[in-house]
Amino acid sequence: MTPDWVGRAPELGLLRRSLDDRLASVLTVTGLRGIGKSALVRRVLTDYEHATLVCPPLPEQAIIAHLGRVLRAHDSGSPDATPPSSAREETPVAAPQDWSGVFDLALQRTGRGGAPFVLVLDDAHRLAHAHSRHREALTQVILRARTEGRALHVVLVGGSDDRDVRGDYPEVAGPPLKLEPLHFRAASRMLPGRTPRERIRAYALFGGVPRVLSRLDPSISVGANVRKLLLAPDGPLVDVARTWLERDVQNPTRYYTILSALAKGERTWGQIRTQFPEPTTSGQIAPYLRTLERLGLIRARTSLDARPGSRSRRYEAADPFLMTWFRFVFPHLHSPEPTKPQDVFTRHVRPSWDDHTSAVLPRIGRDFMEHDAIEVFGSNARESGSIWSSQIEIPVAGVLASGAAYYGHTHWGAYPPGSKPLDSLDRQIRETRFAYGRERRLRLLVIGHALPRTVERALVRRLDAFAIGPDDLMG
């Protein structure tokens, strides 16, 4: 089973609907490296006549010539091209000299009133590197296609920060598609572990990026995967996070500091600032945070009950694997003494394993309410997030499509004797005005361990309280 499109049904559906549209368009597919953008597009293209170019790292004129050869090979029925459409109008094929000629050639492949023709430009960030001047020509050919009733779709595929991919095509743009890391349930079938609890722990370490998941060996334990893939000097995942970062920034020092600060969970700007040895101000850190957001490596979140325009934010790593890498791998990459993988695992990973999983559990709980709550509550969340202030810490909160509000605490380990988590949650709910006045307000305990009998009894006595355990989270 390949992880490239497991759990991608909504994204596959959106892309297919866009390509089935008779109105010509420019479509964009973006996301983190290794997220499965190209694989997803290839999966959909099996149902459409198409031509694909992986943009080479060459000057603009060489890219134009290369793309022209791809389109002419398609026209000639090359084994490497998809079969030409019988509805297509036959036109002489000449080598294009500029972008207008390239896109005209693509337009000729699209018959009037016929099936869609799809031109895919993968690694489209290289167009920006080549200072390409293709945007106006692309916009004009799509407008022509619309006038002539030709269903030409040009798909640009690239990273989250590829500004050329996210470029300004206001007149001809179709729905953008941004791929996010897989949530826990979608990733769980690729994770090692015999029980749902073990797989939650595996997700906390390896996250939901398909390229990372494809390296896992479900036949061995979670710990063995960590030692083999992350801690061994030649482990295939040892340099992944560093590669994601250093390909896109010139001086990575401050970026490493920020991501290391987020390795143990989400942090405010003030908490991140304390990790810098020299005095810093908001203006000094803000550009680095914005760049990491554009690269898709971190996310900024605001409390659900924050006032409009609030600048109070928390930052988190975009995927748990980044937390793992910066917490457990990065500190040992430049160790002066060689360290055996087993020693690093025993001394540093295993003792922090539960703490690390606890930091990821709120994310898993929010994803469950957004994607899978329909199994328990009859509908998924239409609004999902967290609520926090100096008196409040509710990591899972939102509103279901049914209109019911929900508020949840998370707890990975065993509750201490005498714990009353529902009472604590009730007190905090009284301090927030989020969803105040709604007829139904649910209390959730997202847990990783069996509940004490006293807490179970408290849940049974209340119709508005629910426990969401590992079995529910995994499905």
N, C-alpha and C positions, 0 to 999 in steps of 0.2 A: 504494500500500500504506500503510495507516494503522499507526502504531506503537503505538496504544492497546492492542491485544491480541496483537501479535506477541510470541512468547515467553512467553505467559501460559497455556499449556495446563494446567499444574497448578492455577493459580488458578481458571480457568474450570471445570475439573472439580470442584474443591472446592465452588464456589458452586452449581453445578448439583446436585450430590449433596445439598447442604443443602436446596435448594428442593424437591427430589423427595421429601424425607423427609415421611412422613405426620404426624410429630409437630410441632405448631406450635412456633415458636421466634422469638427475637430474634437477628438476625444483624448483625454489624458488619463494615464494609469501611473500612479506614483506610490512610493513607499520606501521603507528602509531596505538597504541591501540585503539580499537573501530572503526577502519576504515572500517571493514567489510571483512577482509581477509578470515576468516573461512566460513562465509556465502557465499562468492563468490565461494569458492572451492566447498562447498556442492551443490550449484546451478548447477555447471558444472558436478559434479560427478553423477548426476542422469542419465546421458547418457553413463556411463562407468561401467564396472565391477571394483570393488575397495574394499579396506580395509582401515580403518582409525584408527589411534591411536592418542589420545591426550596424549602426553608424560607426565607421572606422575612425581611429584617431589620426585623421589626415586633414589637410587644408580643405577649405570649402569647395574648391573646384574639383578636387579628387572625390569628395563625398557626392557631388552632383553626378560625376561620371560613373561612380560606383552604383548609385541608385538608378541611373539610366540603364545600366547593363542589367540590373535586376528586373526592371520593368520590361525591357526588350526580351530578356530570356523568358519571362512569363508569357509574352506575346507569341513567342516562337514555339511554345509548348515544350520547353526544356524539362527534363526529368526532375529538376530541382524546383520547378514552379508548379503552382496549382493549375489544373486544366482550364483553358480559356472558356469563357461563357459563349454558348451558341447564340445568345441574344446580343452579343457585343457587335458593334459596328466595326467593319474591317477598315483600317486606316494605315497608310504607310508609316513605318516605324523608323524614325531617324534619331541619331544620338542627340540628346538635349544639351544645350550649351549653358543654360542657366536654370534657376529654380522654376521660372514660369514654364520652361520647356519640360522639366521633370513632372510637374503637377499636371500639365496638359496631357502628357503621356498616360498618367494615371487616370485622368478623366476619360480618355479614349477607351480605357479598359472597361468602363462602366456603360452599359447600354441604357438607352432612354427607356424608362419605365421597367427596366429589368431588375434582376437580383442585385443586391448590394455588392460593391467591390471595396475591399478593405486594404489600405496601404498602411503598414506598420513601420514606424521608425523607432527601433529599440536603441537603448543607450543614447537617447536624444540629448543628453547633456553635452555630448561631443559637438553638437551644432553650435552651442554657445562657446565652447573652447575654440572652435574654428571661426568665431565671429561671423557666423552665418547670417545672411540677409534674406531669409526665406519667408518670414512671417507675412509680409504683404502679399507675396505671390500665393501663399497658401490660403490666405483669406479670400483673395480674388477668385481662385479656382473653385473654392467651396460655394461662393456666391453664384458663380456661373453654373455649377452643378445643380443648385437649387432652382435657378431660372430654367434650366433645360430638363428638369425632372430626372436627374441622375443621382442614384443613391451612393455617392462616393463618401467613404468615411476614412479619415486619416487619424491613426491612433499613435500618440506620442507616449513612449514608455521611458520612465526615468526615476531618479531618486526623489526623496521628499523635498530636497533643497534645490532641485534642478529648475531654476527660474525659467529656462527656456521651455521646459515641459509645462510648467504652470503659467506660461506666457499669456499675454493679453490677446485673446481672440473673441472679444465680446459679441461680435455679430454672428459668429459661426460655431461657438463652443457648445458641445453637448454636455451631459452630466459628467462631472469629474469623478474619478474613482480613485480613492486613496486606500491602500491596503494597510491594515493594522496587524500587529501580532495576533496569532490565534488565542482565543480565550481558553481557559482550562479545559472545559469539556471537549471542545473541538480538538485540542492537542492531546487529550488523555490517551487516545488509542495508540499514539506513537511513543508514549512514555514508559519507562521501566517501572516495575513495582507490581506486587501481587494484589494489593488492596487499594481502595480509593485513597486511604490516608497516605500510603506510600507514594501514590502517583501525585497527590497534592504536593508532597515534599519534593518530588522530582520536578514538578512544574515550577516550584519556587526557585529551583536551581537552574533549570535549563530554559524556562520560558516558553514562548510560542512562536519563535521565528522558524519557518520551515527548514531553512538551510541548517540550522542548529539541530532541529529535531531529526533530520535525516541521518545524522551521525550517531544517534543513540542506538544502543543494542538492548532491546527489551528482554533478551534472554539472560542478562546478568543484572546484578543488583544496582540500585541507584548509586551507592558508594563506589562500586567498581567502575561505573561509567564516569564518575567524577575523576577518579584516579587516572583512568585510561585516556580520557578526552581533554581534561583541563589541567591536570597536574603533571603528567608525564612531559619531559622536555620536548618530545616530538608529537605531542597530542594534537590532533587536527583542529581543536577549538582553542588552542593556546593563544593564537594571535587574532582571533576573529574580531573581538571588540576594538582592539587597537587599530586594525585595518579599517573598520567602519569609521573611526574618528580621524585617523591621520591622512586618509585620502582626500579629505575635504577641508582641512585647516592647516595653515602654515606653521603656527606656533602652538602646539597642543598643551603646553604646560598648565594654563589656567583651566582648560577644559577637563584635563585629568583631575584637577583639584575639585571641580564642581561635581563630576560624576562619582568621584570617591566619596564625597560628602553625602551623595544620594544612595550609596551602596547599602546602607542599613535602613532605608525607608525614606519617605517623603520629608522634605525640609522646607522651612520658610527661607526667604531671602536672608534674614538676619542670621539664621543658623548656618547657612552656606558661607556667609561672610566671615564667620569666626574660623573657618578652615584656612583662610589666607594668612600667612605670617605677617605680611605688611598691612598697614592701615588701608582700608578700601572704602569706597563710597558706592552708593547705588549706581551712579553713572559709570563707574569703572567695571562693575560686574554685569550690568544689564546687557551690554552687547554680546557677551559670551553666552548668557542665558538665551538670548534671542536666537543666536546662531545654532545652539544645540536644539532648540525647538524647531527651527527650520529644517535641520538635518533629520528630525524625527527621532532623536535620541532621548529627549526628555519631554515631559508635558507639564504645563502649568494648570492648576486647578483653583477654583474659587469655591467658597462655602455656598451651599444652596440657599442659605438665608442672607447672603451678603447683599448690601444695598447696591443699586445700579451704579456702575462706575467705580466700585471698590477696587483698590489696588492691593488688597490683602490676598496673597496667593501662596499656595504651596507647590513645590516642584517635586516630580517623581521621575525615575527612570522609565522610559517607554516600555521596557520589557524586563522581566525578572532576570533574564540571562545577563543583562548589563550590570545589575546589582551583584550577581554572583561573581562576575569577572573582576569587577573593581574591588570587591570585598576579599576574595580569596585567591585570585590569580595574580593580579597586578602587583600586590605587595611583595610577591616572591619571584617575580621575573628577573629582578636585578639583584637578587641576594648574592653577597660575596662568596658564600659557601654553597656548594651544590647540596640540594635537599631532596631526599627521596620522596616520591609522591605519597607513599604510605605515611611518612612522618608528617608531611604537611596536612594530610587528611586527618590524621589522628589528633594533632595538636591544635589545628586552626579551623578545620571545616566541621568535624563532628561536634565539638563542644558548642558551636554557634548555629548548628543546623536548625534547631527548633526556633531560636530567636529570628533567624533569617526567614523561615516559613511563616512565622507570626506576622512579619512585616509585609508579606505578600498576600496573606489571607484576606484583608479588606478588599484588595483588587479582585480576587476571585469571587468574593461575595457580591460586589457591585456587578461584575460580569454575569453572574448567575441571575440576578434580578433583571438585568437588561435582556438576556437571551433565553433563559430557561425557566423563569419563574412561573410561566404558564402552567407547568406541571403541578405546581403546588397551589397557586392562587388563581388560576384561570386566565391570567393575562400577564404579559411582560411589562417592564417599566417603560413609560414614555418619557420620564425624567429620572436621571440617576446621578448620584454623586455622594457627597459627604457634608456634614455640618460640623463646624467647629468655631470656638471662641475661647476666651480665657476660662469660661465655666463649662463649656460643652465639648465633647469629643464623641461624635456619632459617625463612625467611618462608613456606614452603609445606609443610605437614605434616598428617598425619591417618591415618585407617584406612579402607580400602576395605570395601565390603559383603562382599567375599570373605574378609576377615580380614587381608589384607596391610597392613602399615604402610608409609607412604611419607614421605620427607624430601626437600625440594627447595630448591635455590638458584635465584635469578633473576638474569639478566644481560641487559640490553638491548643494549649496544654490543658491539664486537668484544673478545674476550678478548686480553689482552696476551700476547706471546710467552712461552713457558715456563709458562703457567698450568696448574695441576693442580686444577681445581675439584672433581673427585671425591675426591681425597685430602683436601682441605679439608673437604668435607662429611662424610667418614668420621670425621675427628677430632672434629667437633662432635657427630656422632651418639653417639660413645662417651661424651660428657659428659652426655647426657640419659637419663633412665629412662623416657621416654615410649614406650609399646609395647615395652618391653624384654622379650625372651624370645619374641617372635612368630617363627613359623617363617619367614615371608617378610617381608623388609624391603627396600623399593625405594628407589633413589636417583634423583632427578629433577634435570635441568637445564632450567629454563624460560627460553628464550632468545629474543632478537629478532634475532640475527645468525648468520651461518654460523660453525660451530665450526672452530677450528684443527685441522689434521690430527692432531696429537698427542692432542687431546681426543677426536676421532672414534675413533682407534685404541683409546684407553682404554675408550670405551663398547662397542666391538665385543668386547673381551676379557671383558666382564662381563655376565652374564645378569641382574643385578639393577639395572642402570643404564639410564636412558632420557633422551633429549633430547626436549623438547616445544617445537617451534618455532612461528612464526606460522601456518604452514599447518595444523598440528594444532589450534591455539587457535581458528582461525576455522572449521575443518571444511570 
